[in-house]
């Protein structure tokens, strides 16, 4: 169904203040945001308004009990200047899976997509034209009840805002296999993009960085033997030509970039295995000389190559970039889809019409 979205465009545009050749990640924001409020069992007051601060009550339940979820996605610009989205409906569906786990209401998929498309159409000029850059999109929902009793909120706010970003993790990263802290366990919130998951990951990441590593490689919460994720990304290993990624067993986020990579690889004839991956298998492959690549996957980086992994007393050093083929190939494939240079045979890419808002 079509929704009635009130559009209140700002009177000024800040885009001329931005150096698109040097964009710090997550610190620059576009001119507008989409906002919707949930009360009495329905989404109301749908609006596009200027990006700005908003008031929140000190007792808002999200601040006390963590009912907050989000998504991360991108808009890109084709080689001929058209704004493009990649698999936006998958982000809507995952947001609602997160909502289920956090006892929050669904945002109807058609509402999510209409609000998103309208926002991108209005702020399309904020999409950086540079290859490797994009307009990062942050849809999120949080509890609004002004009450400090422990129960699900009855009111929520859903917002989508955007901001231009440059390449993320442009250089290979080093990892420390975590042996004390865990990101998630089966039955927990690991499959949800819940805000608290990321708050709990900050200390282990800080400890790893103090030891000289870029990020944490998360292990299972029982034996610290089975690999889960890397930092805020899914992870892939290439062993003797086979691509292996940990199975999403309830503790691992079902990454949309992850699923896209698996789809692309299988379409190109690569052998891909999703399974519980024991660290000993990776160490054995390293010693045998068959560990060819390790890379993370996620919306921000698409692919983040790994240079080395420290596991207990073993330092696993990966081959130089010029010897790696698979990670670079899938990143180029996804970047090509987002620029319109690669044939979209999976029907993943949609163009956002801007003719209605071309003077925004």
C-alpha positions as CSV (number, residue, x, y, z in Angstrom):
1,X,0.0,0.0,0.0
2,X,1.0,3.6,-0.5
3,X,1.5,5.8,2.6
4,X,0.9,9.5,3.1
5,X,4.3,10.9,4.0
6,X,4.5,14.6,4.9
7,X,7.6,16.2,3.4
8,X,9.2,19.2,5.2
9,X,12.3,20.0,3.3
10,X,15.0,22.1,4.9
11,X,15.6,25.7,3.8
12,X,19.3,25.2,3.4
13,X,21.6,22.5,2.1
14,X,25.0,21.7,3.7
15,X,26.4,19.7,0.8
16,X,28.8,22.4,-0.3
17,X,30.5,22.2,3.0
18,X,31.6,18.5,2.4
19,X,34.9,17.4,0.9
20,X,33.7,14.2,-0.9
21,X,37.4,13.2,-1.4
22,X,37.9,13.0,2.3
23,X,34.9,11.8,4.2
24,X,35.3,10.5,7.8
25,X,33.1,7.4,8.4
26,X,30.0,8.1,10.4
27,X,30.5,11.8,11.1
28,X,28.9,13.5,8.2
29,X,25.1,13.5,7.8
30,X,22.8,14.4,4.9
31,X,20.1,17.1,5.1
32,X,17.0,15.0,5.9
33,X,15.6,12.0,7.8
34,X,12.5,9.9,7.6
35,X,10.6,9.6,10.9
36,X,7.6,7.5,12.0
37,X,6.0,7.1,15.4
38,X,4.3,3.9,16.7
39,X,1.4,4.2,19.2
40,X,-2.0,2.5,19.8
41,X,-0.8,-0.4,17.6
42,X,0.0,1.5,14.4
43,X,2.6,3.7,12.7
44,X,1.6,7.3,12.6
45,X,2.9,10.8,11.6
46,X,5.1,9.6,8.7
47,X,7.4,12.4,7.7
48,X,10.5,13.6,6.0
49,X,12.1,16.4,8.0
50,X,15.4,18.2,8.3
51,X,18.1,16.2,10.0
52,X,18.3,17.6,13.5
53,X,18.4,16.7,17.2
54,X,15.2,15.6,18.9
55,X,14.1,15.5,22.5
56,X,13.8,12.3,24.5
57,X,12.4,11.8,28.0
58,X,14.9,10.8,30.7
59,X,12.8,7.7,31.5
60,X,12.5,6.6,27.8
61,X,12.6,2.8,28.1
62,X,15.3,2.4,25.4
63,X,17.8,4.2,27.7
64,X,17.2,1.7,30.5
65,X,16.3,-1.6,29.0
66,X,17.9,-1.6,25.6
67,X,15.0,-2.0,23.2
68,X,16.9,-0.6,20.2
69,X,17.6,-2.2,16.9
70,X,19.1,-1.0,13.6
71,X,20.1,-1.8,10.1
72,X,23.1,-0.7,7.9
73,X,22.8,-0.4,4.2
74,X,24.0,1.8,1.3
75,X,22.9,3.8,-1.7
76,X,25.3,4.1,-4.5
77,X,25.5,6.0,-7.8
78,X,25.7,4.3,-11.1
79,X,28.4,5.3,-13.6
80,X,25.8,7.5,-15.4
81,X,24.6,9.1,-12.2
82,X,21.4,7.2,-11.2
83,X,20.9,6.5,-7.4
84,X,20.8,2.7,-6.8
85,X,19.9,0.5,-3.8
86,X,20.9,-3.1,-3.4
87,X,18.5,-5.6,-1.9
88,X,16.7,-3.1,0.3
89,X,13.8,-5.5,1.0
90,X,16.3,-7.9,2.7
91,X,17.2,-5.1,5.2
92,X,13.5,-4.5,5.9
93,X,13.0,-8.2,6.6
94,X,16.0,-8.5,8.9
95,X,14.9,-5.4,10.8
96,X,11.7,-7.2,11.5
97,X,13.5,-10.4,12.6
98,X,15.4,-8.2,15.0
99,X,12.2,-6.6,16.2
100,X,10.7,-10.1,16.9
101,X,13.7,-11.0,19.1
102,X,13.6,-7.7,21.0
103,X,9.8,-7.8,21.5
104,X,9.2,-4.8,19.2
105,X,6.6,-4.1,16.5
106,X,7.2,-4.8,12.8
107,X,7.8,-1.9,10.4
108,X,5.7,-3.0,7.4
109,X,8.0,-3.7,4.5
110,X,6.1,-1.3,2.2
111,X,6.4,1.5,4.8
112,X,10.1,0.8,5.2
113,X,10.7,0.9,1.5
114,X,8.5,3.9,0.7
115,X,10.2,6.0,3.5
116,X,13.6,4.9,2.3
117,X,13.0,5.6,-1.4
118,X,11.5,9.0,-0.6
119,X,14.4,10.0,1.6
120,X,17.0,8.8,-1.0
121,X,15.2,10.6,-3.8
122,X,15.3,13.9,-1.8
123,X,19.0,13.6,-0.7
124,X,20.3,11.8,-3.9
125,X,22.9,14.6,-4.4
126,X,24.6,13.4,-1.2
127,X,25.6,10.0,-2.8
128,X,29.3,10.3,-3.5
129,X,30.3,9.7,-7.1
130,X,33.7,8.3,-6.2
131,X,34.2,4.5,-6.6
132,X,34.3,2.8,-3.2
133,X,32.3,5.6,-1.6
134,X,28.6,5.5,-0.9
135,X,25.7,7.0,1.0
136,X,25.4,5.0,4.2
137,X,21.9,4.4,5.4
138,X,20.9,3.9,9.0
139,X,17.4,2.7,9.7
140,X,16.7,2.2,13.4
141,X,13.9,1.8,16.0
142,X,13.8,2.4,19.7
143,X,11.4,2.3,22.6
144,X,9.8,5.6,23.7
145,X,7.6,4.8,26.7
146,X,8.3,7.2,29.6
147,X,8.4,4.4,32.2
148,X,11.0,2.6,34.1
149,X,9.2,-0.7,34.7
150,X,10.7,-3.7,33.0
151,X,8.3,-4.6,30.2
152,X,8.0,-4.1,26.4
153,X,7.4,-0.5,25.5
154,X,4.0,0.4,23.8
155,X,5.4,3.3,21.8
156,X,8.4,3.4,19.4
157,X,10.1,5.7,17.0
158,X,11.5,4.5,13.6
159,X,14.0,6.8,11.8
160,X,16.1,6.5,8.7
161,X,19.0,8.9,8.2
162,X,21.9,8.9,5.8
163,X,25.5,10.2,5.5
164,X,28.2,10.0,2.8
165,X,31.1,7.6,3.6
166,X,34.4,6.8,2.0
167,X,36.0,3.3,1.8
168,X,35.9,1.3,5.1
169,X,38.9,-0.9,6.1
170,X,40.9,0.1,3.0
171,X,43.8,-1.9,4.3
172,X,44.0,-5.6,5.5
173,X,43.2,-6.0,9.2
174,X,44.9,-8.0,11.9
175,X,42.8,-10.1,14.3
176,X,43.1,-11.5,17.8
177,X,41.1,-14.6,18.5
178,X,39.1,-13.8,21.7
179,X,39.6,-16.3,24.5
180,X,37.7,-14.6,27.4
181,X,34.7,-12.5,26.1
182,X,32.0,-13.7,23.8
183,X,29.8,-11.8,21.3
184,X,26.8,-14.1,21.4
185,X,25.5,-17.5,22.3
186,X,22.7,-19.7,21.0
187,X,19.4,-18.4,22.4
188,X,20.9,-14.9,22.9
189,X,20.5,-11.9,20.6
190,X,23.4,-12.6,18.2
191,X,21.1,-13.0,15.2
192,X,19.4,-9.6,16.0
193,X,21.0,-6.3,15.1
194,X,20.4,-5.1,18.6
195,X,22.3,-2.1,19.9
196,X,23.5,-3.9,23.1
197,X,25.4,-6.4,21.0
198,X,27.7,-3.7,19.9
199,X,28.0,-2.1,23.2
200,X,29.2,-5.4,24.7
201,X,31.8,-5.7,22.0
202,X,33.6,-2.5,22.7
203,X,35.8,-3.6,25.6
204,X,37.2,-6.8,23.9
205,X,37.9,-4.7,20.8
206,X,39.7,-2.1,22.9
207,X,41.8,-4.8,24.6
208,X,42.7,-6.3,21.2
209,X,43.8,-2.8,19.9
210,X,45.9,-2.2,23.0
211,X,47.7,-5.5,22.0
212,X,48.4,-4.2,18.5
213,X,45.5,-5.8,16.6
214,X,42.8,-4.1,14.6
215,X,39.9,-6.3,15.7
216,X,38.6,-9.3,17.5
217,X,37.8,-12.7,16.0
218,X,34.9,-13.9,18.0
219,X,34.8,-17.6,19.2
220,X,32.0,-19.7,20.5
221,X,31.0,-19.1,24.2
222,X,31.4,-22.7,25.3
223,X,34.9,-23.9,24.2
224,X,36.3,-20.9,22.5
225,X,37.1,-23.2,19.6
226,X,34.5,-22.5,16.9
227,X,34.8,-19.3,14.9
228,X,31.8,-17.0,14.8
229,X,32.5,-13.5,13.4
230,X,35.2,-10.9,13.0
231,X,34.5,-7.5,14.7
232,X,31.1,-6.5,13.3
233,X,31.3,-8.6,10.2
234,X,30.8,-12.2,9.1
235,X,34.0,-14.1,8.1
236,X,35.1,-16.3,5.2
237,X,38.1,-18.6,4.8
238,X,39.5,-20.0,1.6
239,X,41.2,-23.3,2.2
240,X,42.6,-25.2,-0.8
241,X,40.2,-23.5,-3.2
242,X,37.1,-24.1,-1.0
243,X,35.3,-21.2,0.6
244,X,34.2,-21.9,4.1
245,X,32.1,-19.6,6.4
246,X,30.7,-20.4,9.8
247,X,27.1,-21.5,9.7
248,X,24.5,-19.1,11.2
249,X,23.5,-21.2,14.1
250,X,21.6,-18.7,16.2
251,X,24.6,-16.8,17.5
252,X,25.8,-15.4,14.2
253,X,24.2,-12.5,12.3
254,X,22.7,-13.5,9.0
255,X,24.6,-10.9,7.0
256,X,23.0,-9.7,3.7
257,X,26.5,-9.1,2.3
258,X,27.4,-12.6,3.5
259,X,24.4,-14.2,1.7
260,X,25.1,-12.2,-1.4
261,X,28.8,-13.3,-1.5
262,X,27.7,-17.0,-1.1
263,X,25.2,-16.6,-3.9
264,X,27.8,-15.0,-6.2
265,X,30.4,-17.6,-5.5
266,X,28.1,-20.5,-6.1
267,X,26.9,-18.9,-9.3
268,X,30.5,-18.7,-10.5
269,X,31.1,-22.4,-9.7
270,X,33.1,-22.1,-6.5
271,X,32.6,-24.7,-3.7
272,X,31.1,-23.0,-0.7
273,X,30.5,-24.7,2.7
274,X,28.6,-23.3,5.6
275,X,29.5,-25.2,8.7
276,X,30.7,-25.0,12.3
277,X,34.3,-24.1,11.7
278,X,36.9,-25.2,14.3
279,X,39.9,-23.1,14.8
280,X,42.1,-26.2,14.6
281,X,41.1,-26.7,11.0
282,X,42.3,-23.2,10.2
283,X,45.6,-23.7,12.0
284,X,46.1,-27.1,10.3
285,X,45.5,-25.5,6.9
286,X,47.9,-22.7,7.7
287,X,50.7,-25.1,8.6
288,X,49.9,-27.2,5.5
289,X,50.1,-24.1,3.3
290,X,46.5,-24.4,2.1
291,X,45.0,-21.4,3.9
292,X,44.8,-18.9,1.0
293,X,42.5,-16.1,2.1
294,X,40.6,-14.8,5.1
295,X,38.2,-11.9,4.7
296,X,35.3,-10.3,6.6
297,X,32.1,-9.2,4.9
298,X,29.6,-6.5,5.8
299,X,27.7,-3.5,4.6
300,X,30.3,-0.9,5.5
301,X,33.4,-2.6,4.1
302,X,31.8,-5.1,1.6
303,X,35.0,-7.1,2.0
304,X,37.8,-6.5,4.6
305,X,40.9,-8.6,3.9
306,X,42.7,-10.1,6.9
307,X,46.5,-9.9,7.2
308,X,47.1,-12.1,10.2
309,X,45.3,-13.8,13.1
310,X,46.8,-14.4,16.5
311,X,45.3,-17.6,18.2
312,X,47.0,-18.4,21.5
313,X,50.7,-18.9,20.6
314,X,50.1,-19.3,16.9
315,X,50.4,-16.3,14.6
316,X,48.7,-17.1,11.3
317,X,50.0,-14.9,8.5
318,X,48.0,-14.7,5.3
319,X,49.5,-14.5,1.8
320,X,50.1,-11.1,0.2
321,X,47.2,-9.4,-1.5
322,X,48.5,-10.1,-5.0
323,X,48.0,-13.9,-4.4
324,X,44.4,-13.5,-3.3
325,X,41.7,-13.9,-5.9
326,X,38.3,-14.7,-4.4
327,X,37.8,-11.9,-1.9
328,X,38.9,-9.3,-4.4
329,X,36.7,-10.8,-7.1
330,X,33.5,-10.7,-5.0
331,X,34.1,-7.2,-3.8
332,X,34.6,-6.1,-7.4
333,X,31.4,-8.0,-8.4
334,X,29.3,-6.2,-5.7
335,X,30.9,-2.8,-6.4
336,X,30.1,-3.4,-10.1
337,X,26.5,-4.2,-9.3
338,X,26.3,-1.0,-7.3
339,X,27.7,1.1,-10.1
340,X,25.6,-0.5,-12.8
341,X,28.8,-1.7,-14.6
342,X,28.0,-5.4,-13.9
343,X,24.9,-7.2,-15.2
344,X,22.3,-7.5,-12.5
345,X,21.2,-11.1,-13.3
346,X,20.0,-11.6,-9.7
347,X,17.6,-8.6,-9.8
348,X,19.2,-7.2,-6.6
349,X,19.6,-3.6,-7.8
350,X,16.8,-1.0,-7.9
351,X,17.0,2.5,-9.2
352,X,15.4,5.3,-7.1
353,X,13.5,7.8,-9.3
354,X,14.4,11.3,-8.4
355,X,12.4,13.3,-10.9
356,X,9.8,14.4,-8.3
357,X,12.6,15.7,-6.0
358,X,15.3,16.6,-8.4
359,X,15.5,20.2,-7.2
360,X,15.8,19.2,-3.5
